[in-house]
């Protein structure tokens, strides 16, 4: 790279570097990393093309560019991720929030019909993005569980940072062991990738995100089955069960919910038309 580190030349070089290292969207990643290094928005980058980078900005960019070149997710590099109407802290060892999961929150909100103060159990909270979103948008009282100490630390930090200490309680436990109901809602984005498909995941998922939060067993429904079995003791009558799952598992999951006595069972597609969520009402 030449000695003139302007935003224009740096952006072009970073884009080419990331493309050579297999980044699926090198332009966006380059813009994002340069924005983080300079504290400029992506729009501001293009409004100040000839601005040179300081030595400190160059050093920051070099370090983050190498991490991204190795495939590390942007959300880990940034230490944060946007989710619905909040921004949550992220950390290695904790599943990164995804836009598709925002639909799971919306399913719960649609069911609540504007009611506030409901009791919600979220199993497998990860960063706490679902729990904190429901606290913010539905003023719900959420008990959020996870088996991972890293996830518990991350979720606890987000609950505190976002000011939801009075609404969200984070508990380290295996699934819902030791949790006492009743709750109005049981919601979960559990590990659901069928084991055989783990190795087919993109590099930045398979190599960097925790397998504990991804692997759903042979059929992708190991944790789902546990939740269905526990639901009668945890949910109030007419309570909502809502779960995000792998697209290949949803029809079978719906059948198992129906067999377990749930009514109004439905599979919900995401914006790309893929099966994404199964929900039902406990009678």
WOFEN-V562499 format. One record per backbone hydrogen bond with DSSP energy under -1.0 kcal/mol. CO is the residue of the C=O (numbers start at 1). NH is the residue of the N-H. If there is no record, write none. Layout:
co=[CO & CO]
nh=[NH & NH]
//
This chain:
co=[3 & 4 & 5 & 6 & 7 & 8 & 9 & 10 & 11 & 12 & 13 & 14 & 15 & 16 & 17 & 18 & 19 & 25 & 26 & 27 & 28 & 29 & 30 & 31 & 32 & 33 & 34 & 35 & 41 & 42 & 48 & 49 & 51 & 54 & 55 & 56 & 57 & 58 & 59 & 60 & 61 & 62 & 63 & 64 & 65 & 66 & 67 & 68 & 73 & 74 & 75 & 79 & 81 & 83 & 86 & 88 & 91 & 98 & 99 & 100 & 101 & 102 & 103 & 104 & 105 & 106 & 107 & 108 & 112 & 118 & 119 & 119 & 120 & 121 & 122 & 125 & 128 & 129 & 130 & 131 & 132 & 133 & 134 & 134 & 138 & 141 & 142 & 143 & 144 & 145 & 145 & 146 & 148 & 149 & 150 & 151 & 152 & 153 & 154 & 155 & 156 & 157 & 158 & 159 & 160 & 164 & 164 & 167 & 169 & 171 & 174 & 176 & 183 & 184 & 185 & 186 & 187 & 188 & 193 & 194 & 195 & 197 & 198 & 202 & 202 & 203 & 205 & 210 & 211 & 211 & 214 & 216 & 217 & 221 & 222 & 223 & 224 & 225 & 226 & 227 & 230 & 230 & 231 & 234 & 236 & 239 & 240 & 241 & 242 & 243 & 246 & 249 & 250 & 251 & 252 & 253 & 254 & 255 & 256 & 257 & 258 & 263 & 266 & 268 & 268 & 270 & 274 & 276 & 277 & 278 & 279 & 280 & 281 & 282]
nh=[5 & 6 & 53 & 10 & 11 & 12 & 13 & 14 & 15 & 16 & 17 & 18 & 19 & 20 & 21 & 23 & 22 & 29 & 30 & 31 & 32 & 33 & 34 & 35 & 36 & 37 & 38 & 39 & 45 & 46 & 51 & 8 & 7 & 58 & 59 & 60 & 61 & 62 & 63 & 64 & 65 & 66 & 67 & 68 & 69 & 70 & 72 & 71 & 77 & 78 & 79 & 90 & 88 & 86 & 83 & 81 & 94 & 101 & 102 & 103 & 105 & 106 & 107 & 108 & 109 & 110 & 111 & 112 & 115 & 141 & 184 & 185 & 143 & 187 & 145 & 128 & 132 & 133 & 134 & 135 & 136 & 137 & 138 & 140 & 117 & 120 & 169 & 122 & 171 & 124 & 125 & 173 & 152 & 153 & 154 & 155 & 156 & 157 & 158 & 159 & 160 & 161 & 162 & 164 & 163 & 167 & 168 & 142 & 144 & 146 & 177 & 179 & 236 & 240 & 121 & 242 & 123 & 244 & 216 & 197 & 198 & 200 & 201 & 205 & 206 & 207 & 209 & 213 & 214 & 215 & 193 & 222 & 195 & 225 & 226 & 227 & 228 & 229 & 230 & 231 & 233 & 234 & 235 & 183 & 239 & 282 & 186 & 280 & 188 & 278 & 249 & 253 & 254 & 255 & 256 & 257 & 258 & 259 & 260 & 262 & 261 & 281 & 279 & 276 & 277 & 273 & 270 & 245 & 268 & 243 & 266 & 241 & 263 & 238]
//
